[in-house]
Amino acid sequence: MTLHWIRRDHAVVSVSLAIGILVTRLGHQNMTDELLIYGSYGYTGSLIAKTAVDEGESPVLAGRRAEAVEAQATEIGLDHRTFSLEHSTVIEQTVSDFDTVLNCAGPFSSTATPLIDACVETGTNYLDIAGQIDVLESIAKRDDDAVESDITLLPAVGFDVVPTDCLAVYLADRVESPARLRLAIDGLATFSPGTGKSIIEGLRHPGTIRENGTIRDVPAAWKTREFTFDGIQKKAVTVPWGDVSTAFYATDVPNIETYATVPEYALKIMKRSRRFTRAFGSKPVREASKTLIDHVVSGPTAAQREQNVTQIVGEVETDDGEQASAHLRTPDTYDLTAKTAVESARRVLNNEVETGFLTPGEAFGADYILMFPGVERRDIDLPR
């Protein structure tokens, strides 16, 4: 391998960096067993960082806003780094010091690619809490790069999509050759600024399903269906949840639909919003909307999170009519995200995960979600 000097703003980066990158490519030698959390001072990133500390871990915090990350690091007693994602050399120089990066900075349509590029170059594992279908699909396409670099690419280690992915794997194993998978979520009442921005980015594709193995755009609220949550029937509508991407890789099921329960007025709004889909294809419109979210959305309080409960129903069926269904109950989505993200990173740091692109259900198995407090799974008896 030829070793080149790396320049940024006409300043020569030390040759020790280049040597370090070379060494990591040759087999993960000379790497610390540290975790870097990027976007640590956002709503969800802060919960993840605090959970890591509470569980005895000492990650290094990072982000592009120096004052925010320094204040956070000082408050909880951790080291920190400050860097943006504009210059590949700077990203590589930073992540090369770490075994694993956990990306918590949304929207992931902007942050995932530059961080993954750097991780591939430096032999650094990559995790994130993304849930956007197009982002997850783009990461899946980096499987060969990850295998060649001997790293793990493990996106979606938060509520998007750990519980649903584990449920999908569980159900797919209960029937022979499952052909269709449906997942429905009840209880998505609140969201953080970062989640709101990701929603804005996703409005360019307000409805998405997987059909015969291929992802297909459909209108907002394309289909409605009744699901039973703890004995109560509720109407749910199709939404572009990340499992449209990830469940395909975890289960090989070719037809996937994801749903969420909504009140009747919200369903009407979703259907009327179809005429505005083109507007959100405009970057200025999306950026203005995200700025507004920063001013009006703060995320649920600790008291609200303590009261929140989410329910998930999954259904699979074969072309021969064989069916299986199960129900999953979880605590608040953000509290669960903090737990699953930290545990997933810990397992990657401990070399318990294969290299290449993996979904959480692939990496850890169907029962992984059951290790977290407040999570319960039960089978649903279907009429014969």
N, C-alpha and C positions, 0 to 999 in steps of 0.2 A: 504494500500500500504506500502510495506517495504521500509525504507529509508536507502540507502547505502552510504558509503563514496566513493568518486570518486577520482582515483589516475591517475596522468600523470607524467611520469619521476620521480616517487617515491615522488612527492610532493602532499600533501593533499589539495584538493580544498575545500574551506570553506563550512561549512554546510549550510550557508545562500543560496548558490546556489541551493543545493538540495531542501531546503524548498521552494525557489522561483519556481523551476520546479514543485514541488508538487502543489503549489497554482495555477499556471497557468493551470495545468491539471484539477483542480477542478472548473474552470469556468471563466478563463480570469480575475481573480481578481489581483490587484497589478501589472498590466501591464501598461506601458506608452502607449500613443497613438502616438508612433513615428514610422517613416519609416526608415529602414536600406537599403541603396542601395549598394549591393555588386558588385564589378567590376566597381566602379564609375569612374575610371580614364581612362578606355578604350575610344575609339572613341565615341561609342554610349552612354556608361554610362556617359561620360562627358556632352553630349548634354542633357541627361535626368536630370542630377544634376543641370545644369544651368537653364533648363526650370522650374524645381521645385522651385528654388530660385526666378526666375523672376515672378512666380505665387504666391509668398508669402509663400511658404512652407519651412520648415527647416529640411530636412532629415539628417540623419547621414550617412557619407560616409564610405566605407569599401573596403578592398581588401587585397591581400597578400603581396604587395610590399609597405613597410613602407614609403619609400621616396616619392613615387608617390602619395599615398593617403594623406600623410601629406601636401605635397606641394599644392595639389588640394584643400584640406580643408582650408588651410591658405588663398589661393587666393580668395575663394568665401565666406569665413567666416562661415564655418560649423564645427561641431564636427566630429571626425573620429574614426574608429577602424581599427586595423590591425590584420588579422588572415588568415591562410591558411585553406584549406579544408582537411587536412590530418588526423586530430584528432577529432573524434566525440565529445569528452568532451568539447574541446575548442569551437567548433561551437555551441554546445548547450548552453554553458555558455554565449556566446555573444548574440545569437539571442533571448534568454529568456528575455532580457531587452526590446524587441521591440514587437509591435503589429503585424507588417508586414515586410517581407523581399521582396525586389525587386531585383532579380538576373539578372545582366547585364553582367556576366562574361562567355564568351564563351571559348572553345566549351562547349555547355550545356550537351553534352554526358559525360563530366567529372565533371561538377559542379552541375548539378541539383539534383542528387541523394543524395549526402552528405548534401546539404542544406535542402532538403525536409525531410530527416530522422530527422534532428535536429528540424525542424519546427513541425513535427508530435509529437516529444517527448516533446516539450516545449509549445505547443498550440499557435504557431505563424503562421499567414497567409503567404502564399508563392505566389509570382508572378514572371514571368520572361518574356524575350523577345525571347524565343527559337522559332525555326521554323523547326527543324529536326523531321521528322516523327517518327523515333524510340524513340526519347526523349519524344515527346508528347504522344505516346502510353504508354510509361512506367509511365508517370505521371497520365494518365487516370486510370491505374490499381491501383492507390493509393486512389481512391475515398472512399472506406470503411475506410481506415486509417484516412482520413481527416474528415469524418463525425464523427468517434469515438472520434477524438481529438477536434472536434468543430472548425475546421479551414477551410479556403477557399484555394483551390489550383487552381490558375488562370494563366496558362501559356500563352505564345504567345500574349502578350498585346502590341506588336509593330506592324510594318507593316506586319510582320508575326504574327498573321493572322487577325488582327482586321478588315481591310476593306473587305477582301475577306470573312471572316466569317459572317460579317453583311450582305453582299450581298447574301451569300448562304441562310441565314435565311429569308431574304426578298423574294427571289425567291421561296423557298420551300413553303412559305405561299400563293403563288399565284396560285398554281395548287393543285389538289387533288391527293394525293399519288404519289409524284415525285419519279421516279425510277432512273434517271440519272442526274448528275450534272457535268457541265464543267465550269471551271474558267480559264480565259486567262489574262495574264498581259503583258502590253507593257510599256517600259520605264525603265527597270532595267539596267541602264547604268554603275553605279559605285557601289563599295562596300568598306567596311571598313576592317581593318585587322581581326577583330573578325568574321565578316561575311565570309571572305575568309577562315578562319580556319574551320568554320562550314561546308563550301562547301567541303573542303578537307576531313573532317570526313564523309561527306555524299557520297563521291565518291565510297564507298563500295557498295552503293545501288543507282546507277546513274539514275534509272528509277523506279517509284513506282506508282501504281494505287490502287484503291479499287474496287473490283469486287465481287458482291453478298455479300457485307458486310465484306469481307476479304481482307486484304492488300496483294498485290502481287507485287513482283519485276518483272520489265520488262527491256529490254535493254535501253541504253541511246537513246534519240530521237526516241522512240519506234513508235510514231505516229505523223503525221503532220496534221494540220487542218487550214483552213482559218477563221479568225475572222475579223469583221469590227469595227475599232476604229475611231470614229468621221468621218464616211463616207469613210475611207480608208481601203481597205482590206490588211491584213498582214498575212504572214505565221507564225504559231506558232508550237512549238513542245512540247511534254510531258516532264515535269520536276517534280521532287519530292517535290512539295510545301507542306507546313504543313497542308493545308486543306484536303489532302488525309486522314489525321487523324482527325482533329478537326471538319470538316464539317459533318462527320458521326454522331458525338455525338450531334451536334447542330441541325441537320435536319432529321436524320434517313434515309437519302438517301443512298441506298446500293451500288451504282456505281458512283465513283467519279474519274474524270481526271482533272489534272491541267496542264496548258500550259504557255509558255512564248515565246514572239516573239524573233527571232534571225535572223541576216543576213545569207545569203546563205553560206558564208564561214564558219561561226560558226556551222551551221548545219552539214556541211561535217566533221568538226573537231569532233563534238560530236559523229557522227556515227563511225568515225575511232577510237575514244577513247574506244570503247567497248572492244578492245583487251587488254586494260591496267587495266581493272576493278580489276583483281586479284592482281595486284601490290599494289593497294591502300588498300588491305586487310592486308598489312604488316605495323605494327606499326612504324618501323624505317622509311619507305618511307613517311608515313603521317607526322611524326614529322619533318623530314627534309623539307618537303614541307611547313609546318607551319612556320618553322624558316625562310625560304625564304620569305614568305609573310610578316613577320615582317619587313624585310629589304626593300621591294619594294612596299608595299601598305600602303597608308596613309589615305585613305578615301577622299571623295569629300570636296572641300573647301566650305566656306559659300556662295561665289559667284556662284559656281556650283549648290549648293543645291537650291538657290533662283530661278535658271532657270529650274530646273528639274520638270517635270510633269509625273505622272504615270496614265495610264488608265487600267481599268479592265472591262472585259466583262464576264458576267455570263449567263449560259443557263441551264434550267431544262426541262425535259420532262417526261411524264408518259408512261406507257406501252400502253395506248390507243392513244398516239400520241399528247396529249395536251402539249403545250410548253409555256414557258415564258422566256424572256431575259431582261437584264438590263445592263446599262453602269455606271461605277463609275469613276470619275475623282478625283485625289488626288494630293496634293503637293508632294515635295520630300519625299522619303521613310524614310529617317533618321529624318527629321524635324517632319514628322507625327508620327514616332515612339516615339519621345520625348514627344509629346503632349498626345498621347493615353496612354503611360505608366504612366505618372504622373496622368492623370485623373482616370485611372483604379485603381491605388494605393489609390488615395484620396477616391474613393467610397468604397473600401474595408475598409479603416480606419474609414469611417463613418458608418460602419455596414450596407451598402446598398446591400450587396451581400450574397447569400446563402452559407452555408457550403458545403464542398465536392469539387469534381473536376468539373470545369465549363470551357467552352470556352467563349471568349469575347461576341460572339453573343448570347449565352445562358444567360450570366450574365446580359447583358445590352440591348439586343434587336436589331432588324434590323436597327433602326434609330440612334443608338448610334454614328455611324461614321459621321453622318451629322452635329453633333455639332461642328466639327473642321473646322477652316477656310480653305477655298480652296477646300473643298470636295463638289462634286455635283453628284447627282444620277438622272438618267432618264431611263424610260422604253424604250425598243426597240421594234418597231412594226415588227412582224414576218409575212412572207407571209402565207396566208391561203391555 
